[in-house]
Amino acid sequence: MDGPTFRLSEVDGWLDFEEGPWIGARVHVRLATPLAFYFDILGAINSGKLATLRAGLRGWATDVLLDWNISGPDGTPIPATADGFERLPLPGATMMVRAWLNKVPDVDLPLGPGSPDGATSDD
């Protein structure tokens, strides 16, 4: 194909928890992930296999989790890593992944300029 190539954009954002026991938690996440990764996470959650679920959640923490403001009961910051993610209580960890799963489809990805007449290309 001739002409310029389209470069995918990195898109990240914040999950802000404004109700429930995690009020004030902010989680910085990658939002533009490959579609296959999104489905892999859904598959891991629905697999019914503990090892598959753990691997999927560790993959999520490695590939999606960028930063957060979470600390332990003693005030020591918990690192925003796969190991740190596994230190979270189960309700918080699942709430975080569920919030990401819900936010990703609603993200407006920067797709570049549209057609001047609003039509789509025949290519």
C-alpha positions in Angstrom: 0.0 0.0 0.0 1.3 3.4 -0.9 1.1 6.5 1.3 1.6 7.1 5.0 1.0 4.4 7.5 -1.4 4.8 10.4 0.3 4.6 13.8 -1.7 3.3 16.7 -1.8 5.6 19.7 -1.0 4.9 23.3 -4.1 5.8 25.4 -4.2 5.7 29.1 -6.5 7.1 31.8 -7.6 6.9 35.4 -10.0 4.7 37.2 -11.4 6.9 40.1 -13.3 5.2 42.8 -15.9 7.7 44.3 -18.1 5.4 46.3 -17.9 2.3 48.5 -15.0 1.2 50.6 -12.4 2.3 48.0 -13.3 6.0 47.9 -10.3 8.0 46.9 -8.4 5.2 45.2 -7.0 6.3 41.8 -5.6 3.8 39.4 -3.7 4.8 36.2 -4.2 2.3 33.5 -3.5 1.6 29.8 -6.8 1.8 27.9 -5.7 1.0 24.3 -4.8 -2.6 24.5 -5.0 -5.2 21.7 -8.5 -6.7 21.3 -7.1 -10.2 21.9 -5.8 -9.1 25.3 -9.2 -7.8 26.3 -10.8 -11.1 25.4 -8.0 -13.0 27.1 -8.8 -11.2 30.4 -12.5 -12.0 30.0 -11.6 -15.6 29.2 -9.4 -15.9 32.3 -12.1 -14.5 34.5 -14.7 -16.9 33.1 -12.4 -19.9 32.9 -13.3 -21.4 36.3 -9.6 -22.4 36.6 -7.6 -20.8 39.4 -4.3 -21.0 37.6 -5.8 -19.4 34.5 -7.4 -16.6 36.5 -4.2 -15.8 38.4 -2.2 -15.8 35.2 -4.7 -13.5 33.5 -4.8 -11.1 36.5 -1.0 -11.0 36.7 -1.0 -10.3 32.9 -3.5 -7.5 33.5 -1.3 -5.9 36.2 1.8 -6.2 34.1 0.4 -4.9 30.8 -2.3 -2.5 32.0 -1.5 -1.2 35.5 0.7 1.9 35.3 0.4 3.5 38.7 -1.9 4.0 41.7 -2.2 5.8 45.0 -2.8 2.7 47.2 -0.9 2.0 50.4 -1.2 -0.8 53.0 -2.8 -0.4 56.4 0.5 0.9 57.8 0.7 3.6 55.2 3.5 2.0 53.2 2.8 2.4 49.4 2.0 -0.8 47.6 3.9 -0.9 44.3 1.7 -0.9 41.2 3.1 -4.2 39.9 1.8 -7.7 39.5 3.2 -8.6 43.0 1.6 -5.5 44.5 -1.7 -6.2 42.8 -1.7 -9.7 44.4 -1.4 -7.9 47.8 -4.7 -6.2 47.4 -7.9 -7.6 49.0 -9.9 -9.7 46.5 -12.9 -7.2 46.4 -10.6 -4.3 45.5 -8.7 -6.2 42.9 -11.8 -7.5 41.2 -13.4 -4.0 41.4 -10.4 -2.5 39.7 -10.3 -5.0 36.8 -14.1 -4.8 36.4 -13.9 -1.0 36.2 -11.2 -1.3 33.5 -13.3 -3.8 31.5 -16.2 -1.4 31.6 -14.1 1.6 30.7 -12.2 0.3 27.7 -15.1 0.0 25.3 -16.2 3.6 26.0 -12.8 5.1 25.3 -12.6 7.5 22.4 -9.5 6.4 20.6 -7.7 9.1 18.5 -8.4 7.9 15.0 -7.0 10.9 13.1 -8.9 13.3 10.9 -12.2 12.1 9.5 -13.4 12.3 5.9 -14.2 15.9 5.0 -17.6 15.0 3.6 -18.4 12.4 6.4 -18.3 9.5 3.9 -16.2 6.4 4.4 -13.5 5.2 2.0 -14.2 2.6 -0.6 -10.7 1.1 0.0 
